[in-house]
Amino acid sequence: MSADSYADLLERLFGDYEDRHTIAVIEKVGSQSRAQLAGQSPPGAQLELLDRLARQRLERAVANGVPARWVTGDEVYGQHSKLRVKIEELGLSYVLAVPINQHVIAAGPREGQEFRADALIAALPAQAWRRRSAGKGAKEDRLYDWARTPIHGINFPDSSYWLLARRSISDPTDLAYYLCHAPARTGLTELVTVAGTRWAIEETFQTSKGQTGLDHYQVRQYTGWYRHITLSMLAHAFLTVTRSKKGARNPATTHSSP
């Protein structure tokens, strides 16, 4: 892989932190970048590099005292077993999205049997589903139906693992799947909350793009990219804190004079 390919990937891997003690690793490679990289590196090499960078950044976050308990990410990361191993080694729990064809080993009633994610969830009884909010949306709560079932994992049976599914209320054929690892006492609602955290974190990227130019750079070297991203995120944090303090001082409602 060329140096330019490495820089192109590096500048598109972001990590963010949310107040529920969750780190999200978010992949930002666009279709054009994917096409360019496909011609410069062997198939899958760019995804392997993203996986390695994610592990390095998680190690760095933990070493620097980020008080996180959870890691969440999209399908790019969920399907990488090395990343899941590293998260467990760091003492963190995770809720990581995986593709529909992710293979898992069932625990419980179907102990030891191998399933695709969609097939195992389809075998669950209707009463396994619960309606939960994955957090606030632009206008209302993000309500979905959720279900989970125990599966094997890296350190099974000493640790607890689940396959989690999210189903649209309006379109029951629209499902998403997650691999989860957490303490055995962890409830469904907490897993749902962590899964929904990634959306809130991604919204901060959209806000910072518009307000502080997070993606307004043309660099090919890590140092230049790092300086730009650091200044942009610092500016966004300053604006967020300032806006929060101003809102606390000024009541949301005012009364006009007669």
C-alpha positions in Angstrom: 0.0 0.0 0.0 1.3 3.4 -0.9 2.0 6.2 1.5 -0.9 8.2 0.0 -3.2 5.3 0.5 -2.2 5.0 4.1 -2.8 8.8 4.7 -6.1 8.6 2.8 -7.4 5.9 5.2 -5.8 7.5 8.3 -7.6 10.8 7.8 -10.9 9.1 7.5 -10.8 7.0 10.7 -12.3 8.9 13.6 -13.0 8.1 17.2 -15.4 10.0 19.4 -16.5 9.9 23.0 -20.0 10.3 24.4 -21.2 11.1 27.9 -22.4 7.5 28.5 -18.8 6.4 28.6 -18.9 5.1 25.1 -16.2 5.3 22.4 -17.4 5.0 18.8 -15.0 4.1 16.0 -16.5 5.6 12.8 -15.3 4.8 9.3 -15.5 7.7 6.8 -14.2 6.3 3.6 -16.4 7.6 0.7 -17.1 5.7 -2.5 -14.5 7.6 -4.5 -11.8 6.9 -2.0 -12.7 3.2 -1.9 -12.4 3.1 -5.7 -9.0 4.8 -5.6 -7.7 2.5 -2.8 -9.0 -0.6 -4.6 -6.5 0.2 -7.4 -3.6 0.8 -5.1 -3.8 -2.1 -2.6 -4.9 -5.8 -2.5 -8.6 -6.5 -1.8 -9.4 -6.0 1.9 -6.1 -4.3 2.7 -7.7 -1.0 3.4 -10.2 -2.6 5.8 -7.4 -4.5 7.6 -5.6 -1.2 8.0 -8.7 0.5 9.5 -9.1 -2.4 11.9 -5.4 -2.0 13.0 -5.8 1.8 13.4 -8.9 1.3 15.5 -7.1 -1.0 17.8 -4.2 1.4 18.2 -6.5 4.3 18.9 -8.5 2.3 21.5 -5.2 1.4 23.2 -4.2 5.1 23.2 -7.5 6.2 24.6 -7.3 3.7 27.5 -3.7 4.5 28.2 -4.6 8.2 28.4 -7.3 7.6 30.9 -10.5 8.1 28.9 -13.1 6.8 31.3 -14.9 4.6 28.8 -16.7 1.3 29.5 -18.1 0.7 26.1 -17.0 0.6 22.4 -19.5 0.8 19.5 -18.9 0.8 15.8 -20.4 0.0 12.4 -20.2 -3.2 10.3 -16.7 -2.3 9.1 -15.4 -2.9 12.6 -17.9 -5.5 14.0 -16.8 -8.2 11.7 -13.1 -8.0 12.7 -12.4 -10.6 15.4 -9.0 -9.0 16.2 -10.7 -5.7 17.2 -13.1 -7.6 19.4 -10.2 -9.4 21.1 -8.4 -6.1 21.7 -11.5 -4.5 23.2 -11.8 -7.4 25.7 -8.1 -7.2 26.5 -8.6 -3.6 27.4 -11.4 -4.5 29.8 -14.1 -2.8 27.8 -17.6 -4.0 26.7 -18.9 -3.6 23.1 -21.9 -3.4 20.9 -20.6 -3.7 17.3 -22.8 -3.8 14.2 -22.3 -6.8 11.9 -23.6 -7.8 8.4 -26.6 -10.0 7.9 -24.4 -13.0 7.0 -22.2 -12.9 10.1 -21.8 -16.4 11.4 -22.2 -17.0 15.1 -22.3 -20.1 17.5 -25.4 -20.2 19.5 -25.6 -20.7 23.2 -28.5 -21.8 25.4 -31.3 -23.9 23.7 -29.3 -24.2 20.5 -26.0 -24.8 22.1 -23.0 -25.2 19.8 -25.0 -24.8 16.5 -23.7 -22.4 13.9 -26.1 -19.9 12.4 -26.0 -16.8 10.2 -27.1 -13.8 12.2 -30.4 -13.4 10.4 -31.3 -17.1 10.7 -30.7 -17.2 14.5 -32.8 -14.1 15.1 -35.5 -15.5 12.8 -35.7 -18.6 15.1 -36.6 -16.5 18.2 -40.2 -16.5 19.4 -42.3 -13.4 19.1 -42.2 -12.8 22.8 -38.4 -12.3 22.6 -38.9 -8.8 21.1 -39.1 -5.7 23.2 -39.8 -2.1 22.1 -37.1 0.2 23.3 -35.9 3.7 22.5 -32.3 4.0 21.1 -32.2 7.7 22.1 -33.6 11.0 21.0 -34.0 11.7 17.3 -34.5 15.1 15.7 -38.2 15.2 16.6 -38.9 12.2 18.8 -37.5 9.0 20.3 -35.9 6.5 18.0 -38.2 3.6 18.7 -37.5 0.1 17.4 -38.2 -3.5 18.4 -35.2 -5.3 19.8 -34.3 -8.9 20.7 -31.2 -10.7 21.8 -30.0 -14.3 22.2 -26.8 -15.7 23.9 -24.0 -16.8 21.7 -20.4 -18.0 22.1 -17.5 -15.6 22.1 -13.8 -15.3 22.5 -13.8 -16.2 26.2 -17.0 -18.2 26.4 -18.2 -19.4 28.9 -16.3 -17.2 31.3 -17.7 -14.0 29.6 -21.1 -13.2 28.3 -22.0 -12.6 24.7 -25.2 -11.9 22.7 -26.4 -11.4 19.2 -28.6 -8.3 19.3 -31.2 -7.4 16.6 -33.0 -4.2 15.8 -36.2 -4.3 13.8 -38.1 -1.3 12.3 -41.6 -0.9 13.6 -42.9 0.4 10.2 -41.0 -2.2 8.1 -40.4 -5.5 10.0 -38.1 -6.7 7.2 -35.7 -3.9 8.0 -33.3 -5.4 10.5 -29.8 -4.7 11.8 -27.5 -7.0 13.8 -24.9 -6.5 16.5 -22.4 -8.6 18.4 -22.3 -7.7 22.1 -20.0 -8.4 25.0 -20.7 -7.2 28.5 -21.1 -8.3 32.1 -23.7 -11.1 32.5 -26.0 -8.7 34.5 -26.3 -6.3 31.6 -29.9 -5.7 30.5 -31.4 -5.3 27.0 -32.1 -1.6 27.6 -28.4 -0.8 28.3 -27.3 -2.7 25.1 -29.9 -0.7 23.1 -28.7 2.6 24.6 -25.1 1.8 23.6 -26.2 0.8 20.1 -28.0 4.1 19.7 -25.0 6.1 21.1 -23.3 5.8 17.7 -26.0 7.9 16.0 -25.5 10.7 18.6 -21.8 10.6 18.1 -22.1 10.7 14.3 -24.4 13.8 14.6 -21.5 15.6 16.3 -19.4 15.0 13.2 -22.1 16.5 11.1 -22.4 19.5 13.4 -18.6 20.1 13.5 -18.4 19.8 9.7 -20.9 22.7 9.4 -19.6 24.8 12.3 -15.9 24.3 12.5 -14.9 22.8 9.2 -14.0 19.3 10.4 -13.7 18.0 6.9 -12.4 21.2 5.2 -8.9 20.1 4.6 -6.6 19.1 1.8 -3.7 17.2 3.3 -1.7 14.1 2.6 0.4 13.8 5.7 -0.6 12.8 9.2 0.9 15.9 10.9 -1.2 18.3 8.9 -4.3 16.3 9.2 -3.8 15.9 13.0 -3.4 19.7 13.5 -6.5 20.5 11.5 -8.7 17.9 13.2 -7.4 18.9 16.7 -8.2 22.6 16.2 -11.6 21.8 14.6 -12.6 19.5 17.5 -11.3 22.0 20.1 -13.3 24.8 18.5 -16.4 22.6 18.4 -16.0 21.7 22.1 -15.6 25.4 23.0 -18.8 26.3 21.1 -20.7 23.5 22.7 -19.7 24.5 26.2 -20.3 28.1 25.6 -23.7 27.4 24.2 -24.6 25.2 27.1 -23.5 27.8 29.7 -25.4 30.5 27.8 -28.5 28.4 27.7 -28.3 27.8 31.5 -28.2 31.5 32.2 -31.0 32.5 29.8 -34.4 30.8 30.3 -35.8 29.1 27.2 -39.1 31.0 27.5 -39.5 34.8 27.6 -42.5 37.0 28.2 -43.2 39.9 25.9 -44.5 43.2 27.2 -48.2 43.9 26.7 
